[in-house]
């Protein structure tokens, strides 16, 4: 077994990670609303979604999705609709989420689950994984071992990038303390979620 394909895969994943996309936007939204801890949970949710992609690629499900435009569209629009709904709800209830007398701010719940759903709602991702993985597979080497190493590399390259994006977004959280500022923070985070949804909706089959 040679390590050259794994180094090439790591470089590819790093370039993909630093390019702002649905995963980055969702991480930023949670970091802005609830702090770095929430953004880290969202980042781990993205990694869980990637893990499912690796499994699907190993089972050949990416090829099935690539031959069914109907399935592709169903996955895409379910995910896009869910995220746009979350964003609109955040904007609509922005005023209601102002801090109470104790200074507490209600949280955007379930960042991990939302990140998993966001990652799985991007049908292009599973197609990319399905097309990308065979280029790095080495004949004669255990496939489970190779997919396990690819999954580990994915976490080690993408998670630090998402953590940095989330940390930077969380730095601005302290600027939003008054009720009016909190409302605007909720609106901005809602717009970020809508942007994620629209980016998914813009994906085309083929």
N, C-alpha and C positions, 0 to 999 in steps of 0.2 A: 504494500500500500504506500502510495506517495502522498505527501502533504500539499503538493502544488494546487490541486483542485480545491482544497479547503481554504487555502489562502486567497485564491481567486474568488471563491464564493463569499468569503468575509469582506473583501473589497467591494464586491457587488452589493451586498446587503448594507454596507455602510453608506454607500452612495445613495441607495434607495431610502435609507433611514433619514438622512439629513435633508432630503427633498420634502418640503411640507406637503402633506396629504391628509386624508381623513384621520389617521391615527394621531398625527401631530396636532391637528386642530382640536380633536377631542381631548387630548392631554392638556392642551393650553386652556381649554374651557374649564376643565375641572381644577386646574391649578389656580386659575383666576378666581373661581368662585369659592373654593374650599381649601386652598393651600396645597403645599407640596405633597403631603401625604395622600390626598385624593388623586393627584396627578400620577403618583407612583402606582396606586391601585389601578388606575386606567391603563398605565403602561403594562402592568402585568396582565391585565385583561387582553391587551393587544397580543402579548406573547402567547396567551392561552389560545387565542384565535389562530395564531400562526401554527401552534402545535396541532390543531385540528386540520389545518391546511396540509401540514406534512403528512399526517395520517391519510388524508383524502388523496394526496398525490401518490402515496405508496400503494393505495388500493386502486388507483386508476380512475378515481371519481372526477378528477379534473377533465379528463378526456370526455366523460359523459356530459359534463356541463358545457364543454366546448362544442358539442354537436347538437345541443338543444337550445335554440333561441328562446323558446317559451320559458324553460326553467331559468335561463339566464335573466330574463326580464322579471320573472316573479321574485327571484332573490334580490335583484337590484331595487325594485320598487317597494318591496316590503321594508328593506333597510332604509332607503331614502325617506319614505313616508314616516317611519318611526322617528328618525332624527329630526326631521323638519317639525314634526308635532312637538317633540321635546323643546326645540328652540322657540317655537311660537308660544308654548305654555310658559317658558321662562320669561319671555318678554311680557306676556299678558299679566302675569302675577308678580311682576317686578316690584310694584309698590307694596304688595302684601308681604314681601320678604324682608322688609326693613327690620333692623334690630329691635328687640323688645327692650323693656326697662333694664333687663339684666345684661343687655349687650349681646345676646345670642343671635346668631343668624342661621335660619334653617338651611340645611344642606341639600344640594342636588344629590339624590340618593343613588346608590348602587353604581359607582363609577366602574368597578370591575366588570359587572354584568353588561353595562352599556358598552364598554370597550370591546368585550367579546362579540356582542351583537353587531357593533359597527364593523369590526374586522370581517366577520362572516358575511355581512351584507354586501361586501365588495366582491362581486363575482369575478372581476378582472384579476383579483389577487390569486384566487385558486387557479385560474388559467395561467397566470405568470409563474406560479410555483410549479405547475404541471409542465410548463415549457422549459423552465429554468433548471429544474433538478436533473433531468437526464443528461444535461451538458456536463455535469460534474460527477456523475456516477462512474465508478471504476469497476470494470468487469472483473469477476473473480473474487471480489471483496464482499463480505456479508452486507446485504442491503439494510437490515435493521441497524447494524453498527453505523453505516454511512448516514442513514437518515437521523439517527440519534446525534451524531456529530454535527450534522447540518443544523439541527434544531438548537443545539448548544451554541453554535457559532451565531445563529440568528439572535439569541437572547443576549449574548455578550457584545454584539455590535449594535443592536437596535435599542436595547434598554437604556444604556447610558445616554444616548442621544435624546430619547424621550424624557429621561429624568432631567436633563439640562433644560429642555424646552419647558417642562412643568415647573422647574425651579424659577426660571426667569419669569414665567407668568405669575407665579405665587408672590414674587417680590412686589408686584403692584397691588396685591390684595390689601395691604395695610393702608393704601391711599384711600380706600373706600370704607369709611367708618360712619359717616352721617347717613341718615335715612335716604336722602336724595342721591348720595354717591352710591349707596348699596343698590338702589334701584337701577342706576345706570350700569353698574357692574353686571347685574342680572341681564340687562338688555344686551350688553356686549357679548356676554357668554352665550346668550340665546342666539344671537346673530352668528356666532362661531359654529354652534350646532347646526343651524340652518345651512351654513356654508358647507359643512360636512355632508349633509343630506343632498344638497344640490350638486356637489361634486360626484356623488354616487349616481344621482339621476342622469348626469351628463355622460356617463360611461356608455359606450356603444358596443354592440355585439359584433364579433368578427374582427 
